[in-house]
Amino acid sequence: MQTPAIASSAQPRLTRGVRLQTDSKTGNSVLLFPEGVLELNETAQEILNRCDGRTVNEIIQALAEEYDVDPKMLAVDVEETLADLKRRKLIELT
Amino acid sequence: MTNPRPYALLAEITYRCPLHCPYCSNPIAVACADAVESAVPSGDTAEPNALRTAHTTAELSTDEWKRVIREAADLGILQIGFSGGEPLARRDLPDLIRAAREANLYSNLITSGIGLDDDRLCALRDAGLDSIQLSFQSDNTNLADEIAGTRAHQHKLDVAAKIRAANIPLSLNFVIHRRNIDRLPQMIELAESLHAERVELANVQFYGWAFLNRAALLPTREQVVRAREIATAAKARLAGKIDIFYVLPDYYENRPKPCLSGWGQRYLTVNPIGEVLPCPTASSAIPDLRFENVRARDLDWIWRESESFNRFRGTEWMPEPCQSCPQREIDFGGCRCQAALLTGNAANTDPVCELSPNRASVDAVLHELDSLGYHAPAWTYRTNPKGSPVASPHVAASR
């Protein structure tokens, strides 16, 4: 599967009609959209919780600080996750 | 056995509908009186009291539906589809959507669009509606109106534009059959021009009225082959722009559809009179199954304990060739309703499967179609349940 490049200055946001909420049965985050439910892994959950107008780069920095890891290591994970969500049309990049 | 957890509730809030589509999956024979709705908006003309009888065949009331919605959320359900009939025929729809929002459910309105104007659209959006799925019968006005048995197409086009303007996510649903399948390219063009985000091109599945009208609706093999090519090409061309879901015509398949992702695994349906169904077509297709009612039991008990939900759960109920089949947890033996309708026993392997001893029942239908050539018989239009008004008073469309 071809992975589109994610610009570090892009601002990811949930696509219109997509809702992020906690699943009361599991305590995990889920994305809800027309006719679908996506159960999120921890990485996706942490990223999406920060998709509030911040750029990709700012999200990576914030996560690196919080988890005390090298931002370069995180960048690959974050970009892959965002690319996957973009491919499913669950986020938009502006 | 640990119980699975349901994800989605289909709330069939009424069987009333101003359209008469001959492929409707609603039961053909249904006794269903009008609901006692508690929230008639001011300025709205109340319906005559004679229609507001409440007895066992009455539609669930507003308060009963609100309770069902809360129980669904407690059970772990995350999504609710408001369907019918035409769900807009109930004036309390905004109240039900608000209840769904308060219970943290994602709500989808599955509608013909008849009865939707700017005011109602605003009321639904303000109540928290998340998305709308709008049905179309064709791209062509004359054909669409002929299929619907009423003049509705132009109104639907107007409604689609209003939904766009109200900034609500829009899916389109086209039921595909012999009379419209050759217009698939034009239907996809219509979806593009209406800026839909999602399009279902769903070959008709034969339950309810569609089963009755099967000879008129079943497409030919040539039509099906061509449609599949067109849908596949459109899917690739529109990737990233419109999500296209093509629902296969299963009589032409060799293996059955994984119906419902398994019986009693992810979905439940509550019909207008409160019966809880593992599948929306089960009440008419499987006459020997007794369904519980939300008026007598709570959803949690019905989901976990009822005979109807446990009858075909898991794999233990399966006969051969399913029981020893490596596909048994992939297609779950196919569709119970189809097995009941075509073989007389809901516990049989779906006869669509090439391994089923009853595959001949499907082949006979296809063979009969071949012998008809291009002369399909006329269909019977869907009628409304007895004791119901054909449409609520604000509906302008006429036959």
Chai-1 contact restraints between the chains, C-beta under 6 A:
chainA,res_idxA,chainB,res_idxB,connection_type,confidence,min_distance_angstrom,max_distance_angstrom,comment,restraint_id
A,R16,B,P169,contact,1.0,0.0,6.0,A-B,restraint_1
A,G17,B,S131,contact,1.0,0.0,6.0,A-B,restraint_2
A,G17,B,P169,contact,1.0,0.0,6.0,A-B,restraint_3
A,R19,B,Y106,contact,1.0,0.0,6.0,A-B,restraint_4
A,K25,B,G76,contact,1.0,0.0,6.0,A-B,restraint_5
A,L32,B,L78,contact,1.0,0.0,6.0,A-B,restraint_6
A,L32,B,Y106,contact,1.0,0.0,6.0,A-B,restraint_7
A,P34,B,N108,contact,1.0,0.0,6.0,A-B,restraint_8
A,P34,B,S131,contact,1.0,0.0,6.0,A-B,restraint_9
A,P34,B,P169,contact,1.0,0.0,6.0,A-B,restraint_10
A,P34,B,S171,contact,1.0,0.0,6.0,A-B,restraint_11
A,V37,B,Y7,contact,1.0,0.0,6.0,A-B,restraint_12
A,V37,B,L78,contact,1.0,0.0,6.0,A-B,restraint_13
